[in-house]
Amino acid sequence: MAAPISTRPGRNQPCHCGSGRKYKQCCLEKDDARAAAARAKGAADAAEPSSEAATPAPPRAPKHQTQQPWKAATSRGFAPRTRMPRKVGGG
């Protein structure tokens, strides 16, 4: 390649490989795949040391208990909604 990947041309600019085609029609997919592979490798390298010394998450505090029993029964209030449409008929 003529230019490093860090100086990536715009989508509608001529491709950096010298083919004379637009970058989006020539090397965009290849460069995106190469960048994704580099990101995945970097993430895997960064995750390996931390997985050895991983500490378990602290236990979660219990949920607050309310003194309002209707709130625990349903999130929609006192009466559940009906499944029928509001308007019936075509006119």
C-alpha positions as CSV (number, residue, x, y, z in Angstrom):
1,M,0.0,0.0,0.0
2,A,1.2,3.5,-0.7
3,A,-0.1,5.2,2.5
4,P,-0.5,3.9,6.0
5,I,-4.0,3.0,7.2
6,S,-3.9,5.8,9.8
7,T,-4.2,8.4,7.0
8,R,-7.3,6.8,5.5
9,P,-8.9,8.7,2.6
10,G,-12.5,9.8,2.5
11,R,-15.1,7.4,1.0
12,N,-15.3,9.3,-2.3
13,Q,-11.5,10.1,-2.6
14,P,-9.3,8.0,-4.9
15,C,-8.1,4.8,-3.3
16,H,-4.7,4.8,-1.7
17,C,-3.6,1.6,-3.4
18,G,-3.3,3.4,-6.7
19,S,-6.1,1.5,-8.6
20,G,-7.8,4.8,-9.7
21,R,-11.1,3.7,-8.2
22,K,-13.0,5.3,-5.3
23,Y,-11.9,4.2,-1.9
24,K,-15.4,3.0,-1.0
25,Q,-15.4,0.7,-4.1
26,C,-11.9,-0.6,-3.7
27,C,-10.3,-1.0,-0.3
28,L,-12.8,0.3,2.3
29,E,-14.1,-3.2,3.2
30,K,-10.6,-4.6,3.4
31,D,-9.4,-1.8,5.7
32,D,-12.5,-2.0,7.9
33,A,-12.0,-5.8,8.3
34,R,-8.3,-5.2,9.1
35,A,-9.2,-2.5,11.7
36,A,-11.9,-4.7,13.3
37,A,-9.4,-7.6,13.6
38,A,-6.8,-5.3,15.2
39,R,-9.5,-4.0,17.7
40,A,-10.5,-7.6,18.5
41,K,-6.9,-8.6,19.1
42,G,-6.3,-5.5,21.2
43,A,-9.4,-6.3,23.3
44,A,-8.4,-9.9,23.7
45,D,-4.9,-8.9,24.8
46,A,-6.3,-6.4,27.3
47,A,-8.8,-8.9,28.7
48,E,-6.3,-11.7,29.4
49,P,-4.4,-10.2,32.3
50,S,-7.5,-8.9,34.0
51,S,-9.3,-12.3,33.8
52,E,-6.6,-13.9,36.0
53,A,-7.0,-11.3,38.8
54,A,-10.7,-10.8,38.4
55,T,-12.5,-10.1,41.7
56,P,-16.1,-11.1,42.1
57,A,-18.6,-8.2,42.1
58,P,-19.9,-7.2,45.5
59,P,-23.3,-8.5,46.4
60,R,-26.2,-6.3,45.5
61,A,-28.2,-4.6,48.2
62,P,-31.7,-5.9,48.7
63,K,-34.5,-4.1,47.0
64,H,-36.3,-1.4,49.0
65,Q,-39.5,-2.8,50.5
66,T,-42.4,-0.4,50.0
67,Q,-45.4,-0.1,52.4
68,Q,-47.7,0.3,49.4
69,P,-49.0,-3.2,48.5
70,W,-50.7,-2.0,45.3
71,K,-47.4,-1.0,43.8
72,A,-46.0,-4.5,44.2
73,A,-49.1,-6.2,42.6
74,T,-48.9,-4.5,39.2
75,S,-47.0,-1.7,37.5
76,R,-50.2,-0.4,35.8
77,G,-52.1,0.7,38.8
78,F,-55.2,-0.9,40.3
79,A,-56.9,-2.3,37.3
80,P,-55.1,-4.2,34.5
81,R,-55.7,-2.9,31.0
82,T,-58.1,-4.7,28.7
83,R,-56.8,-6.2,25.5
84,M,-59.7,-5.0,23.4
85,P,-59.2,-1.9,21.2
86,R,-60.9,1.3,22.3
87,K,-62.9,1.8,19.2
88,V,-65.0,-1.1,17.8
89,G,-66.5,-0.9,14.3
90,G,-65.5,0.7,11.1
91,G,-67.4,4.0,11.2
